[in-house]
Every structure is written in structure tokens, then in C-alpha cells.
Amino acid sequence: MWLTKLLMLSVIFALFNFFQAENLFAQGSWKIIRQIDTLTIYTDVDFVDKNNGWVVGYVPESLLPPEGVIIHTRDGGESWEYQKSITGRVLYVVDFVDSLNGWALADSVVVFHTNDGGRNWNQEPWRGEFSFIDSQRGWRIGNNGRNIFFTNDGGNTWTILYTQVASLARICFVDSLHGWVMEDARVIFHTRDGGQNWEEQYRCSSCPLLPLGNWEFIDNLRGWMLVKGELSNWAVLRTLNGGQSWYIYCLPNAWYYADIAFVDSLHGWIVGAQAIGVSTPTILYTDDGGETWTPQETGMGEMGALNAVGFMDTCTGWAVGVARGELGLGTVLKYTCGSSNIDNNTLNDGVYPDTFQLLQNYPNPFNLETTIRYYIPHSDRVNVSIYDVHGRLVKNLISNEMLSRGYHEVYWDGRDQQGNVISSGVYLCMLKSEENVKAIKLVTIK
């Protein structure tokens, strides 16, 4: 009885109060944590936690064949160790699924694998771009881009799932069911059944922005992709519904944008290079999901380029590239916020008290979809539900799920429990745990 009364009081309270979320994520800064004095270009970076990370790159070809390099850190980038040199190979991609199992891609086709954290690397008998979700399950493109293969034993054996007439260029899976591939860098296909069947989602041949570039999906609904137009025109494509629809946002002109990374629905970074006389390393930041972007200082000077970026959370990230032009200094940057900003794993209770928080959804008002962010001060079972103004349940977004301490977010596509699109009006979002209830008002405009 008391919980029902508290629920109704929260509904009434939400009807008369429109909470605005504070901007809890102040921008941090970048600093150079590694810069070697030999001719090296770093091309990709991947961290599995705040301490363990890998960077790949190569020594450019001059009189000798190029030499691929792999380096590793155990302390967040303060110190590095060489793990592998591969003569005659240019390493472009590194991808780890945990602290032991990882893969590196050379020359866009040759794959190297480690199962001991990088102490030993072995060339795989198979080739092609790949996407692994754990140490056993992965997908790859093979046979000159005509086939999609699947493995459930870490790459020892592969099964053909799909055959395509045109050439497939890239592949990305976020779980055992949902994945995307790119055809000829212009068409996006999507699967909902682990790769058995694919449907065309987006075709760029009729739009002025092509070809498609690097992409980032943080779950089966939310993703971003770089697209290049004529000359130095660039833009970002964003989807909030798994690729069914995409929104285009323009970027500042640049020579190229190489990579994009997001940690949630709002906060993301892009790296690349400007070209005003000389190539200049460039980093852009967004806190509104990609609608607007602002530059961040790299500290690398006026010559060079950044090729890859990766983030663990809003206050911990890395970027890699080269300073002083193409034949220059291999450089690793690290992004931190400092003690005054939020870190999900090391919150300072003196600055951020242990309080149960439900932040205002973004965007609000909204049309098709919105994101709801909340904070719980300790591990707890949580419910997040949507109600209409009469207190009737519209949809359960999270049902009695055990979550850890920290900031979390949930996406709502504006549909009810039966999958029907809701009508315009005012709705209530209720966050409940075993001891707390919070509510905010949401407005949808169709």
C-alpha cells in the first residue's frame, strides 16, 4: 500500500515539476603519453579496461619493406612494451575482446591472433575483415568480399552463412544476433539472426555524401558512421533504431576524418587531420549525440594526423597517430577529465553524494526516440517504466534488473508494450529501486 501511494505521489510530483538535468560531464584534456623518435605511424588502438591496451602501426617503407609493430601497456599508457614486429606487413586494426584474446589485421586481409595477451602472435590461415564478440564467436568477410563466415571456436573452423554478388568491405557485430556489413563502401546491410539473413538498410549512391567511412555501434540500436562528400565535405550519420533510419549532421571541413568513438548516446569523439597548407591533427567532441561538434586541443603541433580513437568512459580515452607529417613520430594521446569530473568507477562521494538520480531525458521534447539517464549509488534491482498522465503503464523499459553502482542509460523508441507508436502528449518516466522512486516528465511531439 505504501509503495502504491508513493508511486502516485511521484506521478503527481512529476506532473508539476519539469526537471532539467545538469551538465555533469565537463570536458577534459588531451596529453601526449608516448612519442617515439623513429619513423613510425600508429594506426589503431584498443583498450579492454583502463589499464590494458594495445596499439598497432608500422614503420613506413623507404629502402626496406614496411614493418608492422604491436605495443602493449598495463598501466593505462604510462609505459609501453613491444610485443611483435612483422616484416613486410602494414598493421591497420587491433581488436581485443578481453585481456588475453585479440586479433590484428595487416594489409586489409592478413590476420594475426593471440590468446595470451599478446606475448605470442600467430598468423591465422584465414583472411579478411572480422568482428568478434568474445573469444569464441566471430564473423568475417572472405572470398574477395563475396562471403560472410561464422566461427564458434575462436577461428579454428568457419561456416559460410551468406553469399553476396557485390564486394563486402566491412563488418561489425554487437551481440550474437545483430550485425552490419558494408557493400562497396556505399550500402549498409543488417542482420537480426546472427548473419543467416541480411536486409539492405541504407544506400548512399543517390546522396551527395559518399563513400561511407568508419562506424561505431554501442548496442543493437545506436550507431554512428563517418561519410565523405566532395572535396573536404564530411558528415556523420546517426541511427537510434538499429539502422532503420539515419540522420545526417555536417562536420567542419577537413582533409579526412579517420575514426569515431562513442561511450553512450551523447558523448563521442572524432579524430583525423585538417589540411590548411599542412596536415594538422584534429579531434572533435560532441555532447549531444553528434548534432554539433567542437574541436579539442591535441597538443601535437601543426603537422601530423590522428588515425584512431577509443574510449572507456567519458573521462578515459586514447588516440593514436603521427606527429610532424607522414614520416614522423608515432604518437599516443590520452584523455582525462581530472578530479572535478565524473568517473563511473571512481566517483568521489565528497563531491557527488550517494543519491538516487533520474536525469532529464534527451532530447525532450522528442519525436521518434529519446534516451533516459540515471544514477544508482549502490548495486540494486531497478525498474524503469513509462506511464501516461493517468498513471496507466505504457511500457516497461527495465524490469527488476540488478545493476551496479554508477550512471546508466536506457533508450525508448516511443512505442508502448505492444509495439504501437504512442501519440503526442505528456508521459512520465519512473525509476524505482527497492528503496527509492524518482520520476520525470517526458513530452513527445509527432
C-alpha positions in Angstrom: 0.0 0.0 0.0 2.7 2.5 0.9 4.5 1.8 -2.4 1.4 2.5 -4.3 0.8 5.8 -2.5 4.5 6.7 -3.1 4.1 5.9 -6.7 1.1 8.1 -7.1 2.7 10.9 -5.2 5.7 10.7 -7.6 3.4 10.8 -10.6 1.7 14.0 -9.2 5.0 15.5 -8.4 6.3 14.8 -11.9 3.2 16.5 -13.4 4.0 19.8 -11.7 7.8 19.7 -12.0 9.9 19.6 -15.1 13.4 18.7 -14.0 16.4 19.8 -16.1 19.5 17.7 -16.0 22.7 19.3 -15.1 25.7 19.1 -17.4 27.6 16.5 -15.4 30.3 15.9 -18.0 32.7 18.8 -18.2 35.3 18.4 -21.0 38.7 17.1 -20.1 42.0 17.5 -21.9 44.5 15.5 -24.0 48.1 15.0 -23.3 50.9 13.1 -25.2 51.8 10.0 -23.2 54.1 8.4 -25.9 56.1 9.8 -28.8 59.0 7.8 -30.2 61.8 9.3 -32.2 61.8 6.8 -35.0 59.7 6.9 -38.2 56.5 5.2 -37.1 52.8 5.6 -37.9 50.3 4.3 -35.3 47.1 3.3 -36.9 44.8 1.8 -34.3 44.3 1.5 -30.5 42.1 -0.8 -28.3 41.7 -1.0 -24.6 39.8 -3.7 -22.7 39.9 -1.8 -19.4 41.6 1.4 -18.0 45.0 -0.3 -17.8 45.4 -2.9 -20.5 45.6 -1.6 -24.1 47.3 -2.3 -27.4 48.4 -0.1 -30.3 49.4 -1.2 -33.8 51.1 0.6 -36.6 54.1 0.3 -38.9 57.4 1.8 -39.9 56.9 3.3 -43.4 58.6 1.8 -46.4 61.7 3.6 -47.7 64.5 1.4 -48.9 63.3 -1.5 -46.8 59.9 -3.3 -46.7 57.5 -1.8 -44.1 57.5 -3.3 -40.6 54.3 -3.8 -38.6 54.5 -3.1 -34.9 52.4 -4.1 -31.9 52.9 -2.4 -28.5 51.1 -3.0 -25.2 50.5 -1.2 -21.9 49.5 -2.5 -18.5 49.2 0.9 -16.8 46.8 3.0 -18.9 49.6 4.2 -21.2 52.2 5.4 -18.8 54.7 2.7 -20.0 54.7 0.5 -23.1 56.4 -2.7 -24.3 57.0 -4.0 -27.8 55.1 -7.3 -28.4 55.6 -8.0 -32.1 57.4 -6.8 -35.2 56.1 -8.2 -38.5 58.4 -7.6 -41.5 56.7 -6.7 -44.8 53.3 -6.0 -43.2 51.3 -2.9 -42.5 49.1 -3.3 -39.4 45.8 -1.3 -39.6 43.5 -2.9 -37.0 43.7 -4.3 -33.5 40.7 -5.7 -31.6 40.7 -7.4 -28.2 37.6 -9.0 -26.5 39.3 -9.5 -23.2 42.8 -9.2 -21.6 44.0 -12.4 -23.4 42.3 -12.8 -26.7 42.9 -10.4 -29.6 43.3 -10.1 -33.3 45.3 -7.8 -35.6 44.7 -7.1 -39.3 47.5 -6.4 -41.7 47.3 -5.2 -45.3 43.4 -5.4 -45.0 43.5 -9.2 -45.4 46.1 -11.0 -43.2 45.1 -11.8 -39.6 47.2 -12.4 -36.6 45.8 -13.8 -33.3 46.9 -14.0 -29.7 45.4 -15.9 -26.7 47.9 -14.9 -24.1 47.6 -11.1 -24.0 50.0 -10.5 -26.9 53.1 -12.4 -25.7 52.7 -14.6 -28.8 51.1 -13.7 -32.1 50.3 -16.3 -34.8 49.2 -15.8 -38.3 45.8 -17.3 -39.0 45.1 -19.5 -42.0 42.0 -17.4 -42.8 41.8 -13.9 -44.2 39.5 -10.9 -44.3 38.0 -8.2 -42.1 36.4 -9.7 -38.9 34.3 -8.9 -35.9 34.5 -11.0 -32.7 32.1 -10.6 -29.7 34.0 -12.9 -27.4 37.0 -15.4 -27.6 34.9 -18.0 -29.5 32.2 -16.3 -31.6 33.1 -14.2 -34.6 32.2 -13.3 -38.2 34.5 -12.4 -41.1 34.3 -11.4 -44.8 36.1 -13.8 -47.2 36.5 -14.9 -50.7 37.3 -11.4 -52.0 34.4 -10.0 -50.1 31.7 -12.3 -51.5 31.0 -14.4 -48.4 30.3 -14.0 -44.7 31.6 -16.7 -42.4 30.9 -17.6 -38.8 33.0 -19.3 -36.1 32.1 -20.5 -32.7 35.5 -22.0 -31.8 37.8 -18.9 -31.9 38.5 -19.2 -35.7 39.6 -22.8 -35.9 36.7 -23.6 -38.2 34.4 -21.4 -40.2 31.0 -21.9 -41.8 29.6 -19.9 -44.7 26.5 -18.0 -43.7 25.8 -15.7 -46.6 26.9 -15.1 -50.2 26.8 -11.7 -51.9 27.4 -10.8 -55.5 28.9 -7.4 -54.8 32.1 -7.0 -52.7 31.6 -6.6 -48.9 34.0 -4.1 -47.3 33.4 -4.0 -43.5 31.7 -6.0 -40.8 30.5 -5.2 -37.3 28.6 -7.3 -34.7 27.5 -6.0 -31.3 26.0 -9.3 -30.0 25.2 -12.8 -31.2 22.3 -11.6 -33.3 22.8 -8.0 -34.5 25.4 -7.1 -37.1 26.1 -4.9 -40.1 28.2 -5.2 -43.2 29.1 -2.5 -45.8 28.9 -3.2 -49.5 31.4 -1.4 -51.7 31.6 1.4 -49.0 28.1 2.6 -50.2 25.4 0.2 -48.9 24.7 -1.0 -45.4 23.1 -4.4 -44.7 21.8 -5.6 -41.4 21.1 -8.9 -39.8 18.9 -9.8 -36.8 19.6 -13.5 -36.7 23.4 -13.8 -36.4 24.1 -13.5 -40.1 21.7 -16.1 -41.6 19.7 -13.4 -43.3 20.5 -9.8 -44.3 18.5 -6.8 -45.4 19.5 -3.6 -47.1 19.2 -0.6 -44.7 20.9 2.3 -46.3 22.2 3.1 -49.7 24.4 6.2 -50.4 24.5 6.0 -54.2 21.7 8.6 -54.6 23.0 11.0 -52.0 25.9 13.5 -52.3 27.8 12.0 -49.4 30.0 9.0 -50.3 31.8 6.8 -49.6 30.9 5.6 -46.2 33.7 5.5 -43.6 34.4 4.1 -40.1 31.5 3.3 -37.9 30.7 2.8 -34.2 27.8 0.9 -32.7 27.4 0.8 -28.9 24.4 -1.6 -29.0 21.9 -3.0 -31.4 20.1 0.3 -31.7 22.6 3.2 -31.5 25.3 3.8 -34.1 27.3 6.4 -35.9 29.2 6.5 -39.2 31.5 8.9 -41.0 30.7 9.8 -44.5 32.7 11.8 -47.0 31.4 14.0 -49.7 33.2 16.0 -52.4 36.5 17.7 -51.6 36.7 18.2 -47.9 33.0 17.9 -47.0 32.3 15.4 -44.2 29.3 14.4 -42.2 28.1 11.9 -39.5 25.3 9.5 -39.9 23.4 8.6 -36.7 20.8 5.9 -36.1 18.9 5.3 -32.9 16.8 2.4 -34.2 19.4 -0.1 -35.4 19.8 1.4 -38.8 16.2 1.6 -39.9 16.6 5.4 -40.3 19.7 7.6 -40.3 20.2 11.3 -39.6 22.9 13.4 -41.2 24.9 16.0 -39.4 27.6 18.1 -41.1 31.2 18.3 -39.8 33.8 21.0 -40.1 35.7 20.7 -43.4 38.8 18.5 -43.1 41.3 16.6 -45.2 40.0 13.4 -43.6 38.3 12.0 -40.5 39.7 8.6 -39.7 37.8 7.2 -36.7 34.8 7.8 -34.4 34.1 6.6 -30.9 31.1 6.9 -28.6 30.6 5.9 -24.9 26.9 6.5 -24.7 24.1 8.2 -26.6 25.5 11.7 -26.2 29.3 11.7 -25.8 31.6 11.0 -28.7 34.9 11.9 -30.4 36.2 12.0 -34.0 39.9 12.1 -35.0 41.6 12.9 -38.3 43.5 15.8 -39.9 42.9 19.2 -41.2 44.7 20.3 -44.4 45.3 24.1 -44.5 48.7 24.2 -46.1 49.9 21.3 -44.0 48.2 18.3 -42.3 47.1 19.2 -38.7 46.0 16.6 -36.1 42.3 17.1 -35.3 39.9 16.0 -32.6 36.2 16.8 -32.4 33.9 16.3 -29.5 30.1 16.1 -29.1 27.9 16.0 -26.0 24.6 15.9 -27.9 24.8 12.7 -29.8 26.6 14.1 -32.9 24.3 17.0 -33.8 27.1 19.6 -33.0 30.9 19.1 -32.8 33.6 21.3 -31.2 37.4 21.0 -31.6 39.7 19.9 -28.8 43.3 20.8 -28.5 45.7 17.9 -29.3 49.0 19.3 -28.1 50.7 17.8 -31.2 51.5 21.0 -33.0 50.6 21.9 -36.6 51.9 18.8 -38.5 50.7 15.3 -38.3 47.4 13.3 -38.2 45.4 11.1 -35.9 44.2 7.7 -37.2 42.2 6.1 -34.4 40.4 6.8 -31.1 39.0 4.7 -28.3 37.2 5.5 -25.0 36.4 3.5 -21.9 34.1 6.2 -20.4 33.5 9.9 -20.7 36.8 10.6 -18.8 39.2 8.0 -20.2 40.2 7.7 -23.8 43.2 7.3 -26.1 44.0 8.5 -29.7 47.0 7.4 -31.9 48.6 8.8 -35.0 51.8 10.5 -36.1 53.3 13.9 -35.5 55.4 16.1 -37.9 53.9 14.7 -41.1 53.6 11.2 -42.5 57.3 10.3 -41.9 57.3 11.5 -38.4 56.9 10.5 -34.8 54.5 7.8 -33.6 52.3 9.4 -31.0 49.8 8.2 -28.4 47.5 10.7 -26.7 45.4 10.2 -23.5 42.2 12.0 -22.5 41.4 12.6 -18.8 38.9 14.8 -17.0 40.7 15.5 -13.8 39.3 15.2 -10.2 36.4 17.6 -10.8 34.7 15.3 -13.4 32.6 12.2 -13.1 34.2 8.8 -13.5 31.8 5.9 -13.2 34.2 3.6 -11.4 35.9 6.1 -9.1 33.2 8.6 -8.0 34.2 10.9 -5.2 31.5 10.7 -2.7 32.5 14.1 -1.2 31.8 15.8 -4.5 28.9 13.6 -5.7 26.9 12.3 -2.7 25.3 8.9 -2.8 22.0 9.9 -4.1 19.5 8.2 -6.3 19.2 10.3 -9.5 16.9 10.3 -12.6 18.2 12.8 -15.1 16.1 14.5 -17.7 15.7 12.6 -20.9 17.4 13.8 -24.1 16.1 15.0 -26.4 13.0 16.5 -24.7 10.5 17.1 -26.3 11.2 14.3 -28.7 9.7 12.9 -31.9 10.8 9.3 -32.6 13.1 8.3 -29.8 14.8 9.5 -26.6 17.5 8.4 -24.1 17.0 8.3 -20.3 20.0 8.5 -18.0 20.1 7.7 -14.3 22.4 7.1 -11.4 22.2 4.5 -8.6 24.5 4.9 -5.6 25.0 1.1 -5.0 24.1 -2.2 -6.6 20.3 -2.6 -6.6 17.4 -4.1 -8.5 16.0 -1.4 -10.8 12.8 -0.8 -12.7 12.3 1.9 -15.4 8.8 2.3 -16.7 6.8 4.8 -18.8 3.3 5.9 -17.7 0.7 8.2 -19.2 -0.7 11.1 -17.2 -3.5 8.9 -15.8 -1.0 6.6 -14.2 -1.5 3.8 -16.7 1.5 1.7 -17.7 2.7 2.4 -21.2 5.9 0.3 -21.3 8.5 -1.3 -19.1 12.0 -0.4 -20.2 13.9 -2.2 -17.4 12.2 -4.9 -15.3 13.7 -5.8 -11.9 17.3 -5.8 -13.3 20.3 -6.0 -11.0 22.6 -3.1 -11.9 25.9 -2.0 -10.4 26.7 1.4 -8.9 27.1 4.2 -11.4 25.5 6.0 -14.3 23.3 4.0 -16.6 21.0 4.9 -19.6 18.1 3.3 -21.4 16.7 4.0 -24.8 13.0 4.4 -25.6 11.7 4.2 -29.2 8.4 5.9 -28.4 6.4 2.7 -28.5 4.1 1.0 -26.0 4.3 -2.5 -24.6 2.5 -3.9 -27.7 4.8 -2.1 -30.1 2.4 0.6 -31.1 3.7 4.2 -31.7 2.5 6.5 -28.9 0.5 9.6 -29.6 1.7 13.2 -28.8 1.5 14.3 -25.2 3.0 14.2 -21.8 4.3 11.0 -20.3 6.0 10.1 -17.1 9.2 8.1 -16.6 9.5 6.3 -13.3 12.8 5.0 -11.8 12.2 2.6 -8.9 14.5 0.5 -6.7 13.8 -1.4 -3.5 14.1 1.8 -1.5 13.7 4.8 -3.9 11.4 6.2 -6.5 12.1 9.1 -8.9 10.0 10.5 -11.8 10.4 12.9 -14.7 8.1 14.3 -17.3 8.6 13.5 -21.0 7.0 15.3 -23.9 6.6 13.8 -27.3 5.5 15.8 -30.4 4.6 13.9 -33.5 
